[in-house]
């Protein structure tokens, strides 16, 4: 009986050893298969810097002391990880006076909000109209500093003030476009009948 017990005990130990070897072999095979891939060059990896969010038909209102001061509308807005916004299909901004009445409009083919500078930027065919003073502005790039309540450009600009056109490079104005200063006036002339911005 003792011999039979030893035989069963030895065969049990051998079967355990065999199973452990199979298990060990299977684990080592699995580890080697999972680790068999080509090395990735870290310089070839690119960080995604595209939009993290998008919105359609946006409508943003800015107020001061419970008085509406500006209203922004755009068909599409893209938001980036750094907080910048892009308005790729155009942007319209309306400026209101202290009484809350619409005073000036601005539109651009493309717009941006640069968060770190707290600036809005219009590009393309940028047009500004002061409704009460019958003044119009046209340029290819314009910045709006909301905190300082001013608009400006360093690009070529055309301003129509009633029946007179002024052309120049660079311009500063309040965001209501009621007062402005052309930096380098190129020329001015009286409008012909049917002409204007």
DAKA-V760664 format. One record per residue. N is the residue number from 1. RES is the residue in three letters. SS is DSSP state (H for helix, E for strand, C for the rest). PSI is psi in whole degrees, -180 to 180 (* if undefined). D_LAST is the distance of its C-alpha to the last C-alpha in Angstrom with 1 decimal. Layout:
{{N | RES | SS | PSI | D_LAST} {N | RES | SS | PSI | D_LAST}}
This chain:
{{1 | UNK | C | -39 | 114.4} {2 | UNK | H | -36 | 113.2} {3 | UNK | H | -40 | 112.6} {4 | UNK | H | -40 | 110.5} {5 | UNK | H | -42 | 108.5} {6 | UNK | H | -40 | 107.8} {7 | UNK | H | -45 | 106.8} {8 | UNK | H | -42 | 104.3} {9 | UNK | H | -44 | 103.0} {10 | UNK | H | -43 | 102.5} {11 | UNK | H | -33 | 100.9} {12 | UNK | H | -44 | 98.5} {13 | UNK | H | -40 | 97.6} {14 | UNK | H | -41 | 97.0} {15 | UNK | H | -38 | 94.8} {16 | UNK | H | -42 | 92.7} {17 | UNK | H | -42 | 92.4} {18 | UNK | H | -42 | 91.4} {19 | UNK | H | -41 | 88.8} {20 | UNK | H | -38 | 87.4} {21 | UNK | H | -43 | 87.2} {22 | UNK | H | -42 | 85.3} {23 | UNK | H | -43 | 83.0} {24 | UNK | H | -43 | 82.5} {25 | UNK | H | -44 | 81.9} {26 | UNK | H | -43 | 79.3} {27 | UNK | H | -43 | 77.5} {28 | UNK | H | -36 | 77.4} {29 | UNK | H | -44 | 76.2} {30 | UNK | H | -45 | 73.4} {31 | UNK | H | -43 | 72.3} {32 | UNK | H | -36 | 72.4} {33 | UNK | H | -40 | 70.3} {34 | UNK | H | -26 | 67.7} {35 | UNK | C | 1 | 67.4} {36 | UNK | C | 87 | 67.2} {37 | UNK | C | 158 | 63.6} {38 | UNK | C | 150 | 61.9} {39 | UNK | C | 144 | 60.7} {40 | UNK | C | 129 | 56.9} {41 | UNK | C | 118 | 55.3} {42 | UNK | H | -26 | 53.3} {43 | UNK | H | -22 | 50.8} {44 | UNK | H | -14 | 49.9} {45 | UNK | C | 137 | 48.9} {46 | UNK | C | 138 | 45.2} {47 | UNK | C | 133 | 43.9} {48 | UNK | C | 124 | 41.4} {49 | UNK | C | 18 | 38.1} {50 | UNK | C | -175 | 36.0} {51 | UNK | C | 143 | 34.9} {52 | UNK | C | -11 | 37.8} {53 | UNK | E | 150 | 36.0} {54 | UNK | E | 152 | 33.2} {55 | UNK | E | 151 | 31.8} {56 | UNK | E | 146 | 29.7} {57 | UNK | E | 59 | 27.3} {58 | UNK | E | 155 | 27.6} {59 | UNK | E | 111 | 26.9} {60 | UNK | E | 131 | 27.4} {61 | UNK | E | 137 | 27.8} {62 | UNK | E | 133 | 28.2} {63 | UNK | E | 161 | 30.0} {64 | UNK | E | 122 | 31.6} {65 | UNK | C | 45 | 34.7} {66 | UNK | C | 18 | 34.2} {67 | UNK | E | 128 | 30.7} {68 | UNK | E | 125 | 27.9} {69 | UNK | E | -33 | 25.5} {70 | UNK | E | 155 | 23.3} {71 | UNK | E | 126 | 23.2} {72 | UNK | E | 131 | 22.5} {73 | UNK | E | 147 | 22.4} {74 | UNK | E | 145 | 22.6} {75 | UNK | E | -29 | 24.3} {76 | UNK | E | 140 | 26.5} {77 | UNK | E | 133 | 27.9} {78 | UNK | E | 133 | 30.3} {79 | UNK | E | 137 | 32.7} {80 | UNK | C | 163 | 34.6} {81 | UNK | C | -30 | 38.0} {82 | UNK | C | 2 | 36.8} {83 | UNK | C | -7 | 34.6} {84 | UNK | C | 152 | 31.2} {85 | UNK | E | 149 | 28.9} {86 | UNK | E | 140 | 26.5} {87 | UNK | E | 82 | 23.9} {88 | UNK | C | -19 | 23.7} {89 | UNK | C | 18 | 21.9} {90 | UNK | C | 163 | 19.0} {91 | UNK | E | 141 | 18.9} {92 | UNK | E | 131 | 17.3} {93 | UNK | E | 132 | 18.3} {94 | UNK | E | 134 | 18.4} {95 | UNK | E | 136 | 19.7} {96 | UNK | E | 147 | 22.1} {97 | UNK | C | -177 | 23.6} {98 | UNK | C | -21 | 27.3} {99 | UNK | C | 0 | 28.0} {100 | UNK | C | 15 | 26.5} {101 | UNK | C | 142 | 23.5} {102 | UNK | E | 125 | 20.1} {103 | UNK | E | -42 | 18.0} {104 | UNK | E | 147 | 15.2} {105 | UNK | E | 149 | 14.0} {106 | UNK | E | 138 | 13.5} {107 | UNK | E | 149 | 13.5} {108 | UNK | E | 153 | 14.5} {109 | UNK | C | -29 | 16.1} {110 | UNK | E | 145 | 19.3} {111 | UNK | E | 161 | 20.8} {112 | UNK | E | 152 | 24.0} {113 | UNK | E | 119 | 26.2} {114 | UNK | E | 101 | 28.5} {115 | UNK | C | -45 | 31.5} {116 | UNK | C | -23 | 33.5} {117 | UNK | C | -8 | 30.6} {118 | UNK | C | 47 | 29.4} {119 | UNK | E | 144 | 25.8} {120 | UNK | E | 145 | 23.0} {121 | UNK | E | 130 | 20.9} {122 | UNK | E | 141 | 17.7} {123 | UNK | E | 160 | 17.2} {124 | UNK | E | -137 | 15.2} {125 | UNK | E | 94 | 11.6} {126 | UNK | E | 127 | 11.4} {127 | UNK | E | 135 | 8.8} {128 | UNK | E | 137 | 10.2} {129 | UNK | E | 124 | 9.8} {130 | UNK | E | 112 | 12.6} {131 | UNK | C | -36 | 13.5} {132 | UNK | C | -30 | 16.1} {133 | UNK | C | 0 | 14.5} {134 | UNK | C | 49 | 11.1} {135 | UNK | E | 143 | 9.6} {136 | UNK | E | 149 | 6.9} {137 | UNK | E | 143 | 7.8} {138 | UNK | E | 133 | 7.5} {139 | UNK | E | 176 | 11.0} {140 | UNK | E | -11 | 13.8} {141 | UNK | E | 136 | 16.3} {142 | UNK | E | 139 | 16.6} {143 | UNK | E | 145 | 19.9} {144 | UNK | E | 116 | 20.8} {145 | UNK | E | 102 | 24.3} {146 | UNK | C | -39 | 25.4} {147 | UNK | C | -39 | 28.6} {148 | UNK | C | -5 | 27.1} {149 | UNK | C | 50 | 24.2} {150 | UNK | E | 156 | 21.7} {151 | UNK | E | 149 | 18.8} {152 | UNK | E | 162 | 18.6} {153 | UNK | E | 156 | 17.9} {154 | UNK | E | 0 | 19.7} {155 | UNK | E | 174 | 17.2} {156 | UNK | E | 140 | 14.6} {157 | UNK | E | 144 | 11.6} {158 | UNK | E | 130 | 8.5} {159 | UNK | E | 132 | 8.2} {160 | UNK | E | 121 | 6.8} {161 | UNK | E | 104 | 10.1} {162 | UNK | C | -110 | 10.5} {163 | UNK | C | 18 | 10.6} {164 | UNK | E | 138 | 10.7} {165 | UNK | E | 135 | 8.9} {166 | UNK | E | 132 | 11.3} {167 | UNK | E | 141 | 12.1} {168 | UNK | E | -177 | 15.0} {169 | UNK | E | 125 | 17.1} {170 | UNK | E | 137 | 18.1} {171 | UNK | E | 142 | 17.1} {172 | UNK | E | 142 | 19.1} {173 | UNK | E | 160 | 18.3} {174 | UNK | E | 158 | 20.1} {175 | UNK | C | -10 | 19.1} {176 | UNK | C | -6 | 18.0} {177 | UNK | C | 37 | 15.4} {178 | UNK | C | -28 | 17.1} {179 | UNK | C | 140 | 18.3} {180 | UNK | E | 164 | 17.2} {181 | UNK | E | 120 | 18.6} {182 | UNK | E | 133 | 17.2} {183 | UNK | E | -50 | 20.3} {184 | UNK | E | 97 | 20.0} {185 | UNK | E | 127 | 17.7} {186 | UNK | E | -48 | 17.3} {187 | UNK | E | 169 | 15.9} {188 | UNK | E | 153 | 14.0} {189 | UNK | E | 162 | 13.4} {190 | UNK | E | 139 | 12.8} {191 | UNK | C | 145 | 10.0} {192 | UNK | C | 158 | 11.8} {193 | UNK | C | 132 | 12.3} {194 | UNK | C | 1 | 10.1} {195 | UNK | C | 155 | 7.3} {196 | UNK | C | 173 | 3.8} {197 | UNK | C | * | 0.0}}
